[in-house]
């Protein structure tokens, strides 16, 4: 039988095998992302955000970061963002996502798009240069760009986020508070943020049609959004009955696999190809 004393090959600094395994896994993920960045294997997958009650009318699309690994598999951000969030690789991923999002907006003038960012990228020179260059390229891009900041990220440096948002909102850029309800937003700061959009975290949305607790919590979060005059979006909508319940509750928009999975082949590419061959 293996005992703790038998783990003699674990490097110093690790108290137990689990710590070592987690550390090794994190290093592997970081290396995978760094390799993808070096080889240009970073892309956006696009998911529609639809108007409640009108599923065939996307209000905008969210551009979600994806990388490809050595085997060619497409890896979603949720599988690596936690390991790179505080590293410079996280800032580079933010830069690449913004670059690709801005290029897409420049190429498709009828499109409105949201891009995720970390509050840590506000002071990152390359990210700011990318944003300034993109907004200067086309005067309509600012009004079609939405920057999504998670609740937990916004609370890292709330005063900095408030100033950053105020400046860009003057230029027409929209801001969405992502994963609302999952973090620890202080109501003292919430009234100062002036987010345009409130995205309610999916943990309160999944199965809401038959979950009384989620119904009460979502109604409370919705009332907060209304109080601060924000467009409200339910995330992770996966069932018809949940979509119907949320529409009746009064959510402005819905997002989730029920309306479409994130795809690297969005519909406007097919439309563009069809026009080119017409």
N, C-alpha and C positions, 0 to 999 in steps of 0.2 A: 504494500500500500504506500502511495506517495504521501509524504509529509511535507510540511512547510520547510523543514530543514533540508529537504532534498533539492530545493530550488537554488542550487549553488551557482547557476550560470546567469542569474538575474543581475544586471548592472547595479552598482552602488547607487543609492538615492531612491530606490523603489522599495517600498515596504512589503509589498506582496505581489503575487503573480498577476492579480487583476489590474493593479496599477501599471505594471509593466506592459500588459496586453493593451490597455487603453492608450498608453503613450505610444506604443509601436503602431497601433492603428492610426492615431492622429498623424504621426510622421508620414505614414503611407499615403494618407489623404492629401496632406500638404504637398508631398512630392508629386502626386498625380495632378493636382491643380497647377503647380508650377510648370510641369511638363506641358500641359495643355496650353498655358499662356505662352510659353516659349515657341510652340509650334503653331500658334494661331488657331487652336481648336476650341475657340470660345464662340458661342452663338446665342441668339435669342429665340425662345419659343414664345408664341403669341397666344393669349387666351382672351376670349371676348368677355366684356362686362356689359350685360344687356340691361335695357330699361325694363323695370318690373312690369309684367303683363304684356310685354312686347318682345318675346325672345328672339325674333328675327331682326331686331334693331339694336345692334351693339352701340352703346354710348361711346365706348373707346375700347382699346385693347391694352392688356398688360404685357410688357415684354419681360420675360423671365429668363434669367441666365442659365445656360446649359454649357457643359464641356463634354468632350469625348475622351474616353480613356484609351489605353494602348490597344484594346480589342475592338475599338470603334463604337462601344456602347455610349449612348447619350446619357449623361449624368445630370440630374436636376440639382439646383443650388442647395436644396434642403439637406442633401447628403454630404456637403462639404463646407457650407458657409460658416458653421459653428467653429470649425477648426482654423479658418483663415480670417475670421472677422477682425481680430485685433492685430493682424500682421500686415505688412506692406502688400502682400499678395491680395489681401482683401481690398485694398485701395485700387490696385491695378484691375481687379475684376470689376469694381465699380466704374472705373474709367472705360474699360472695354464695353461694358453694358451701355453706358451713356453714349459712347462713340457710335455704336451700332444703332441705338435708338434714334439718335439725331440724324444719322444717315438715312434711316428708313423714313423719318418724317420729311426730310428734304426731297426724297424720291417720290413720295406719295402725298401730294398736297391736300387730299381729302381725309387723311388719317389723323386720328387723335390717339396718343400713346402714353402710357405710364411706364416709368422706369424706376426700379428700386435703387436706393442708395443708403449708405450708412451716414449717420451724423459725423462720423470720424473723417469722412471724405471732404467735408466742408473746407478744412484747412489744407487739403492736399493740392499742391500747385498744379499737377497734371490734370486733375479732375476739373479744377476751376478753369484752366485754359481750354479744355475740351468743351466745357459748357459755353464759355464766352465765344469761342469760334463758331460753335453750332448755332447759337442764337443770332450771331452777326451775319451768318450765311443767308438767312431768309427771315424777314420780319414776321412771317406768320408762324414760325416754329414755336416761339414762346407761348402763344395762345393755344397750341396743340400739344404741348408737353405737360405732363403731370409727373412730379417727383414723389415717390412713395417712401416714407420713412416709418420704420416700425416704432411702436410705442416705446419699447425698451431702449431703442437707439436714441430717440428724441430726448429721453430723460437723462442721457449721459451728460449733455451740455445744453440744457434748455434755453439759457439766455442766448447762446450762440445760434441755436436753431431759429429762435424767434427773429433775430436780426437778419439772418440769411434769408428766411422766408419773406420777410417784409420787403427786402430789396428786390427779390425776384418776382414777387407778386405784382410789383409796380410795372414790371415788364410784361406781365400777362401769364407767367408760369403758374400752374396750379399745384397744390400740395395735398397729398393724401396721408392721413394717419393710419398706418397699416396695423393689422392684428390687434385692433382695439379691444381691450378687456383682458388681454393675455399678459400685460405688463403692469406697471405701477405708476401710471400717470398721476401726477399731483394735480388736483383740480385748481390749485393756485396757478399752475402754469397753463392748464388747458384753456382757460379763458384768455390767455395772452397769445397762444399759438396762432390762432386764426387759420386753422387748416380749412381747406375748401371741401374736403371729402373725408368721411369717416368710414373705415372698413372694419366691420365687426368680425372678430376672430371666429374661425370656423368651428371651434369647439362648442360654441353656443348655437351654431346653426344646424349641424348635422343631426337629423332626426327630430327637428324641432316640432314637426306636426303632431308628434305623439309624446313629447317630453315636456311636462309641465314646468320643470325647473328652467329649462332653456327658453321656454316661452316668456317667463317672467323676467329673466335676465336680459334677453334680447330686447324686450319692450323697454326696459330701463335704459339700455345702451342707446336705443333708438331715440328715446326722449332727450338724452344728452345731445345727440347729434342735431336734433331739431332746435333745441334751446340755443345752440351756437350757430344755427343757420348753415349747417353742413349737409352736403349731399350724402346720403347714407347708402352703404353697399353691404350686402351679406356675402361673406366668403364661403367657399366649400359647399355650395348647393349641389346636391347629388341626386335628389329624388323629386318627382313631380309634385308629391303632396307637400314637400317642404317649400318648393317654389310657390305653390298656391297659397300656403299659409303666410309666407313672408310678403307676398304681394298684397294680401288682404290686411296684413298688419301695417303696411304703409312704407315699407322699404322703397327707396328710389330705384336702386339697381341691384342686380344679382349676378354672381360670378361662381362658376364651378363646373364640374365635369358634366352635369346635366345639360349644360348649354354648349359645352365644347371643351375638349382637353387642350392643353397647350400644344402648339404645333410649330415646327420649323418651316412648314409650308402653309402660310396663312392664305386666306381666300383672295386677297388682293394680288398676290403673285399669279394665281390662275387667271384672274380677270385681266391682268396686264398682258399675259401670254396670249389670251384670246383676242385682245384688241390688236396685238402685234401681227396676228395671222389673218385678221379680218380683211 
